[in-house]
């Protein structure tokens, strides 16, 4: 089996560097390959270039609009992830998506497609995200440690 068949590729799009390090570390420890991208423009370009490789998208909603969404009303970045998700869905119509965000505005969250999983960052430690990733990728077996400590 090649790496693609055994190690899923997760595209993580979030402009926060430090908090995302914990998620990236946790995902790689269980066997995921992770591409963490902080800018919406770069994420869209990466997705187009690697369309046949990405298995899951983990996406924040609130981030700077960048050039791709400079002429769109992103509500000062609050909805950038919504626009990015719509564009990513054109490339990946059925790819699983997990929204990992601090956005709690029900109006914004109601604009999300019903098939995406929403996790609030404050309520989602890395160990919980790993469970969501495993649920989203049933074709892959993630390599969880024999003794789960919750520390990653």
C-alpha positions as CSV (number, residue, x, y, z in Angstrom):
1,X,0.0,0.0,0.0
2,X,1.2,3.5,-0.8
3,X,1.2,6.3,1.7
4,X,-2.0,7.7,0.3
5,X,-3.9,4.5,1.1
6,X,-2.6,4.3,4.7
7,X,-2.0,7.9,5.7
8,X,-4.9,10.4,5.1
9,X,-4.0,13.9,4.1
10,X,-5.7,16.6,6.2
11,X,-5.8,20.1,4.9
12,X,-6.0,22.3,8.0
13,X,-6.8,26.0,7.2
14,X,-6.5,28.3,10.1
15,X,-4.6,31.6,10.6
16,X,-3.7,30.8,14.2
17,X,-0.2,29.3,14.3
18,X,0.4,28.4,18.0
19,X,-2.9,26.7,18.9
20,X,-2.9,24.8,15.6
21,X,0.5,23.2,16.5
22,X,-1.2,21.0,19.0
23,X,-3.7,19.8,16.5
24,X,-1.1,19.2,13.9
25,X,1.1,17.3,16.3
26,X,-1.9,15.1,17.4
27,X,-2.9,14.4,13.9
28,X,0.5,13.4,12.8
29,X,1.0,11.2,15.8
30,X,-2.0,9.0,14.8
31,X,-0.8,8.8,11.2
32,X,-2.3,11.7,9.3
33,X,-0.3,13.8,6.9
34,X,-1.2,17.4,7.7
35,X,-0.9,20.5,5.5
36,X,-1.5,23.5,7.7
37,X,-2.1,26.7,5.7
38,X,-2.8,30.0,7.3
39,X,-4.0,32.1,4.3
40,X,-7.2,31.5,2.4
41,X,-5.6,32.3,-1.0
42,X,-2.9,29.7,-0.4
43,X,-5.3,27.1,0.8
44,X,-7.4,27.4,-2.3
45,X,-4.3,27.2,-4.5
46,X,-3.1,24.1,-2.6
47,X,-6.5,22.4,-2.8
48,X,-6.5,22.9,-6.6
49,X,-3.0,21.6,-7.0
50,X,-3.6,18.6,-4.7
51,X,-7.2,17.8,-5.4
52,X,-6.6,14.0,-5.8
53,X,-4.7,13.8,-2.5
54,X,-6.7,15.5,0.2
55,X,-9.0,13.3,2.3
56,X,-10.3,15.8,4.8
57,X,-10.6,19.5,5.3
58,X,-10.4,21.1,8.8
59,X,-11.3,24.8,8.4
60,X,-11.7,27.9,10.6
61,X,-14.4,30.4,9.6
62,X,-12.8,33.5,10.9
63,X,-9.6,34.6,9.1
64,X,-8.3,37.4,7.0
65,X,-10.0,37.5,3.6
66,X,-6.8,37.7,1.6
67,X,-6.9,38.6,-2.1
68,X,-9.4,35.9,-3.0
69,X,-12.1,37.4,-0.9
70,X,-11.0,41.1,-0.9
71,X,-14.1,42.1,-2.9
72,X,-16.6,40.0,-0.9
73,X,-18.4,41.0,2.3
74,X,-16.7,38.7,4.7
75,X,-18.0,40.7,7.7
76,X,-14.4,41.7,8.6
77,X,-13.1,38.2,8.2
78,X,-15.8,36.6,10.3
79,X,-17.2,34.7,7.2
80,X,-14.0,34.2,5.2
81,X,-14.2,30.5,5.9
82,X,-17.7,30.3,4.5
83,X,-16.6,31.7,1.2
84,X,-13.5,29.4,1.2
85,X,-15.7,26.4,2.0
86,X,-18.0,27.2,-1.0
87,X,-15.0,27.3,-3.3
88,X,-13.5,24.2,-1.8
89,X,-16.8,22.4,-2.3
90,X,-16.6,23.2,-6.0
91,X,-13.4,21.2,-6.1
92,X,-14.4,18.6,-3.5
93,X,-18.2,18.2,-3.6
94,X,-18.3,15.3,-1.2
95,X,-15.1,15.6,0.8
96,X,-15.7,15.5,4.6
97,X,-15.2,18.9,6.3
98,X,-14.8,19.7,10.0
99,X,-15.2,23.4,11.0
100,X,-13.0,24.2,13.9
101,X,-13.8,27.7,15.0
102,X,-14.4,30.2,17.8
103,X,-17.4,31.6,15.8
104,X,-20.6,31.1,17.8
105,X,-22.9,33.4,15.9
106,X,-25.9,31.3,15.0
107,X,-26.6,33.3,11.9
108,X,-23.1,32.6,10.5
109,X,-23.2,28.9,11.6
110,X,-26.6,28.5,9.9
111,X,-25.1,29.3,6.6
112,X,-22.9,26.1,6.7
113,X,-24.0,23.1,4.8
114,X,-25.7,20.4,6.9
115,X,-23.1,17.8,6.2
116,X,-20.2,19.6,7.9
117,X,-19.2,18.9,11.5
118,X,-18.8,22.0,13.7
119,X,-16.4,22.0,16.6
120,X,-15.9,25.0,18.9
121,X,-12.2,25.4,19.5
122,X,-12.7,26.1,23.2
123,X,-14.5,22.8,23.6
124,X,-12.3,20.7,21.3
125,X,-9.0,19.6,22.7
126,X,-6.8,17.7,20.2
127,X,-7.9,14.4,21.6
128,X,-11.6,15.2,20.8
129,X,-10.6,16.4,17.3
130,X,-8.9,13.0,16.7
131,X,-12.2,11.3,17.3
132,X,-14.0,13.6,14.9
133,X,-11.3,12.9,12.3
134,X,-11.7,9.2,12.7
135,X,-15.5,9.5,12.4
136,X,-15.0,11.6,9.2
137,X,-12.5,9.1,7.7
138,X,-14.0,5.6,8.3
139,X,-11.9,4.1,5.4
140,X,-8.7,4.9,7.3
141,X,-7.5,3.4,10.6
142,X,-5.8,6.0,12.7
143,X,-3.0,4.7,14.9
144,X,-4.2,5.8,18.4
145,X,-1.8,5.1,21.2
146,X,-2.6,2.0,23.3
147,X,-2.9,4.1,26.4
148,X,-4.9,7.3,25.7
149,X,-3.7,10.1,28.0
150,X,-5.5,13.0,26.4
151,X,-2.1,14.7,26.2
152,X,-0.7,15.4,22.8
